Amino acid sequence: MLKTRVIPTLLWKNECLVKGIGFDSWRRIGSVLPAIKVYNLRDVDELILVDIAATLEKREPDYSSVSEFSAECFVPLTVGGGVGDLDVIRKLLLSGADKITINSAAYENPEFITQAAKRFGSQCIIVSIDARRKSDGSYECHSHSGTRSTGREVGAWAAEAEKRGAGEILITSIEHDGTMKGYDLDLIRHVTQKVSIPVIASGGAGCLNDFYAAILQGKAAAIAAASIFHFTEKTPLEVKEHLRKQGIHVRGTHTDQPGKVGA
């Protein structure tokens, strides 16, 4: 049986870690490298690092910084933001990234997913979907850090991404992002019912039971979070211990070490 992964998310903007609510990431919370060093000690399974300004600024990622970060990261590192073509993916992988998230560029050119999966392997291509609930209860995909409506229905787009070769789906609720009021379980379940590849749930974790609900009710294969690790005393190790007590299979842990994330 595959083990559930616990994955902290690091949002990177202008050399700083940031976090906010509803994709309004205005609050600076520290630097990337110290956070990575702390997470190395906290039994995380992977890390997701996203340059949230790259696509909006129409630029490529900072490969030099990614190389610096990856050199200090001892778990699989997923990198996103500004990923617009195959050469960017190649450069990120050469800089030390293990997986790449594709978001905005895929809406403009869905064949990009196919090309990326064929060239680099599905195992390292994650399609990230930022979703907003509409008044009729359906979910719509948004691009460019949640600022642009795409007109695409979330479940259909997730299914197309899988068909085109994506290895995983990262689904984030824009409304729940940063609220710490729980994941959007309906959204997660909607996506997991449409695909057979692993789904990473993101957006809204505020307590240990939120992680469990995303797995039990949403059927997520992995759980990503940011605010709960930045703004509370909860650690990935505590999340894993809680899940293990609930009968969820997680990767092995060791004694947690002190250190504040984002310090």
N, C-alpha and C positions, 0 to 999 in steps of 0.2 A: 504493500500500500504506500502511495506517495505521501510524504510528510508535508504538513502545512508550513509554509514559510512566513516569517515575520520580517517585514522590510521597511525600515525607516526611509522617508523621503526628504531629500534636501533640495530646497528651492534656492537657486543661485542667481543673484542679480547684482551686477556692478561690483563683483568681488566680495559680496556679502551674502550671508544666509538671510532670507526674509520669510515672513509668514503673515498671513492676514485671514480674512474671512471672505468666502465667495469669490476667490481668485483675485481679490484686491490685496495683493501682497506688499503692503507698505511698511510693515514693522521689521526693522533690522534686529536680528537675534544672535549675531556673532559671525564667525568666519568658518569657511568650509573645512579647512584642514584640521583644526582642533576638534571639530565635531566628528570627523572621520576617525580620528585617533581614539576618541571616547567610544564610539560605536564598535571599534575593533575589540574592545574589552567587554562588550555587553551582549555577546551571544546573538548578534543579528545574523540572519542567513544571507542577506544581500543588502545592497544600498541602491537607491535610485537618486541620481543627481540630475536636475533639470535646470538649464539656463533659461529662465522664463522670459528674458529680454531679447534673446537672439533672433527669434522669428519676427517679432515686432520691429526690431531694428534692422531687419533684412541683412543679417550678417551670419557668418559661420561661427561655430563654437570656438572658444579659446583653447586650442589644442595644447598649448604649453601648460596651462593650468590643469587641464584634464590629466596630462602626463604626471604632473606633480601630485595631484590628488590620488591617482591610481597607484603610484609608487608607495603610498602610505596606507592603502586600503587592502586589507587581508581577506576580504570576502568578495564575491562576484559584484561587479560594479556596472550598473545600467546607467547610460548617459543619454540625455535628450535635450532638445532645444536647438533650433537652427539646422535641423537635419533635412536638407532639401534635395540631395542627390547622392548617388552611390559613392562619389569621391569623398564626401563628408563622412560617410559611414566608414570608409576605408581608413581615413585619417584618425577617426576616433578610436577604432580598433587598434591601430598602430600606436595610439597614445595610451593604451592600456585599458580601454573600456572592454567589458566582457559581453554586454548586450547593448542594443540601441533601441530607443523608443522613437517611433515615427508618429507624427500627428498631423499638423496642418498641411504639409506637402502632399500627403496621401489623398486628401480630398480633391486637390487640384489635378492630381495624376495618380489614380488608383493603381496603375500598372507599376508604379514605383515600389509598392509592396512586393509584387511578384518578382521584379528585378532584384530587389534586395535579398529576398529569401533564396532565390536561385544562386546568387553570387556568393552570399556569406553564410547561408544556412538558416533555416527557420528557427533554430534553437537560439539565435542571437537577435531575432527581430521581434520586438514587442510593438503592437499597435496600441497607442494610447488614445482613449476616447474621453472627452470632457462633455458631460451630458447635462442638459437642463430640462426639467419637467415642464411641459406645456399645459395650458389651461384645460385641455381635454384629457390629461393624464398620461399622454404619450411622452416619449423622451426624444429630444433632438440633439444631434451632435453640434458642438461649437468648436471653432478653430481659433488660432492666434491667441492662446492663453484665455480662451473662453469669451473673447470679445466679438467673434463673428459667427453668425448663424450659418449653417451649411445647408439646411433643408433636408438633411439625411436623418432617417430614423435610426436610433441607436442599435436595436437588435439586428436590423437588416445590414447595417454597416459592419457590425461585429462578424456576422456570418460571411460577408463578402471578404473581410480581412482574413478570416481563416481560410477561405477558399483560395485566396491569392497567396497563401503561404506563411502568414503570421504564425509565430510559435506560441504567443501568449497575447492576451488582451489586458490592458490596464484601464479599468473603468473608474472614473471619478465623477462624483456628483458635485456640480458647481454650487448648488444651494447648500449642501451639507459641508462643503469644504471649510475647515477652520472653526466650525461651530462647536465641535466636541459634544454634539447632541446625538451621535449615533450615525451609522452608515445608512444610506438609502437602500434598505433591503429589497424593496420592490425592483429597483434599478439593477441591483446585482443579480437577482434571480432572473430578471428578464434577459440579461446577457448570458448567464450560464445555461439557460434553457435553449439558447440559439446556437451555441458552439460546443465543441468537444475538447478544445484546447484549454489550458489553464487560464483562469480569470483571476486577476489581482484586484481586490477591492480597495478603493481609496476614497477618502473624504468623509470626515465626521467622527472618527473614533474619539471617545471621551472617557471611557471606563473599560475595565477588563471584559465585562460582559458584551460590550459592543463587538469585540473581535470574535467572540464565540458565536454571536448571532450572525455575523457575516459568513461564517463557515457553515453553521448548522442550517440557517434559514436561507441564506443567499447562495450556498454551495460554492463559495469562493475557494480557490486552491491556495491562495496566498493573501495576506492582508498587509496593506501599506498604510502608514500613518506618519504624521509630522507633529502637529500641535501637542498631542498628549505626551510626546517625548520631550518637547521643547519647554512646555509650560507647566508640567506637573512633575511629580517625583516618580511616576511610573516609568519602568524600563522595559525593554524588549524581553529581558529575562523573566520579569514578573508576568508578562503576557504569556510566555511559553509555559511557565509553571501553572498558570491558571488554566490554560487550554489542556495541558496534560491531565490535570485533575478532572476535567470534563470529558476525558476519554479521547481527546484529539491527538493524533500522532504528530509530534513536532521533533525537530532535530535536537540532538543532545545539547546540554547546557553545562556551564561551569559556574563557580561562585562569581557573582557580579562584583565589579570593581567600582570604586567611587569615581566621580567625575561628572561635571555638568555639561550636557550637550549644548553646543553653541557658545560655550564660554570663550 
